């Protein structure tokens, strides 16, 4: 019986031997790091665990940590998984078969072809050399539970942002498990009885039962905390906690509060935040430090850094008797009673010396907002001042405009957070322009008691019109100046009518948008109120009762289908079809938006198409891969890597101009729909298309002429260490898409120059080609070429790839197959890029 190629590996001086050909890992920069990122998938046959001889066909996935196998290709959660850290050795046993020897058992697999066998075997052996970790070090909760479908007892543990399932505690130590669940997409619900609960994901629901109600409570809290942690933004917490008083809840002194009332300027623990929510948004606007990242502008963060719980409590809690102070162990009724008295009733506040003197309070506010005294402003705002009082300055009629004129952006932020506060039942009344059919007319508008109404004037008692807030199906914010006013928005009703409102005061429009959004949207989407370009509900196949709620902000589409909010980056859609109904396919699955004849649906189609990426825009507005690289660049690099690395003069030779023009037009029209096949496009045509795109794309890879000049000036530094450091700084200042694009491109060029003996493309030749291309010059100045050469030469240092990269399943792809013939045996070598 013939045997496959023998692989010999040593842990300290790793190299791979295929028959007589040596492929050393040092042949490519950071080869080890590449392999830690690789994800492979395909069909393999395996024998049953108890020694059966009949092979079972399984879909197998390999990444840097686990080998997982599944019943079918469509399954998301594995049938079993094996930690590569538990694999002692990988043994070839001939006939495209190999064995994985772990601590507890041996797995026998058979590939369907020699090529597949070599590919997987090569990968596994290298992973076995470099991957040594087996046990988790960040377990936050663990124990046995009974899984109800299929009914079996499982050992379960929470590690970082994942839930892992094992058949037993012993299997965990042996590195053999069932599956792992990404908690970022999970939601915890109560089960059918008091001891059960369900963990729901977009792909499957997992039902569990434990021995007691108290144990269920502990598991539920631990899982919910894991979900919260998985979605967290810990950097913001660390920043705000730098102020010592911010490390304790403003009400009960619990440590490390992760919630805040953004209008009352206090940081809160989770339990006190719940009591604040009970007061209503008109009293306390509660936001999370971890979950509401978009709310936390730089100025809002400064409000909490400059005030802090210490200063805020000098006002809110100045007169709390020791007997009435709140402790961290207080029950919910005590918390609500204390917090109601403290903030809604103002029982303990330090009243302003001008309290009761309206005109004096208003003058004091106009003075305070032009200074840096935030505590004075907070005191005035909560002691009866009119936040929209007339300043007496026609050019700056409100305190908000006065603060902005004075350059007090933090004061302006504090005012904006309080513009909606203290208005009974969320009712807001202010002048807007309502467009009725064709004519513009001024109307007094109000929102409250589930109604949006408008009147001829403030004194009018009879409505000119209005609608129930439940009948508003869409709110859309228009671009500045679109309808003759600087700021306008539209409301769409269920009947198909469109209402247009406008004002030249942006703060007025912003507050109306926020108030209407909160009246229309489900509570789960309250946190995006005031930040959306378009929001409302649409008929959606995947939605609850066929309805989904949507909020579009920039390129991000937030979708509420049942109980959890999913965020879709429209630039990273896998496919987008628009034939009446719209179908959006993203990594979370398909989303079907059903056609609707009412005018709001056409607007949604236009917005989604525009925000899904356009070929004639800068890199950040292109259609992107999941890694944030423009699709056109990714596919061209992939094609050249697969079929052109050995092509003599690749990138120096030009493709056929008509072919290049046609292909670039296809990419710019819809990059996602372009599939590059070797039989359809020559590598020179594709390489020329890539070069032309990089030369013509708006602002270029380096994000504008000013940044181009900064990179070119850095090339003139004589000290190499200083030059590398300067390049690193310039790289970190690039937008995310530009930085990832440059990294992918330079890594590709590193691979190209490593094969320069075959393709004649040395570092110098690549610099000559790509210098003018990336810097949009005519090539007479060679400084651009010098920058490209130095980026290639110092790739590891500049792009910081000498340390382990973050392990994301799709961050590495197999790029090329190079075949060599040796004594009749075909040997497969793979070059990878990340």
ABEGO torsion letter per residue (X at the ends): XBBBBBBBBBAABBBBBBEABBBBAAABBGAAAAAAABBBBEBBBBBBAAGBABBBBBBBBBBAABBBBBABAABABBABBBBAAABABBBBAEGGBBBBBBAABBBBBBBABAAAAAAAAAAAAAAAAABABABBAABABBEBBBBAOBBBBBBBBBBEABBBBBABAAAAAAGBBABBBBAAABBBBBBABAABBBBBBAABBBBBBBABAAAAAAAAAAAAAAAAAAABBAAAAAAAAABAAAABBAAAGBBGBABBBAAAGBBBBAAAAAAAAAAEAAABBBBBAAABAAABBAAAAAAAAAAEAAAAAAAAAAABBAAABBBAABBAAAAAAAAAAAAAAGAABBBBAABGBAAAAAAAAAAAAABABAAAAAAAAAAGBBAABBAGBAABABAAAAAAAAGBAAAAAAAAAAAABGBBGGBBBBBBBBBBGABBBBBBBBBEGGBBBBBABAABABBAEEBBAAABABBBBBBBGAAGBABBBBBBBAAGBBBBBBBABAAAAAAAAAAAAAAABBAAAAAABGABABBEBBBBAABBGGBBBBBBBEABBBBBABABBBBBBAAABABBBBBGBBBBBBAAEBBBBBBBABAAAAAAAAAAAAAAEBAABBAAABBBBAAGBBAAAAAAAAAAAAAAAABBGBGABBBBAAAAAAAAAAAAABAAABBBBAAABBAAAAAAAAAAAAAABBGEAAGEAAAAAAAAAAAABABAAAAAAAAAAAAAABBAAAAAAAAAAAAAAAAAAAAAAAAGBBAAAAAAAAAAAAAGBAGABAAAAAAAAAAAAAAAAAAGAABBBBBBAAABBBABBBBBBBGGBBBBBBBBBX
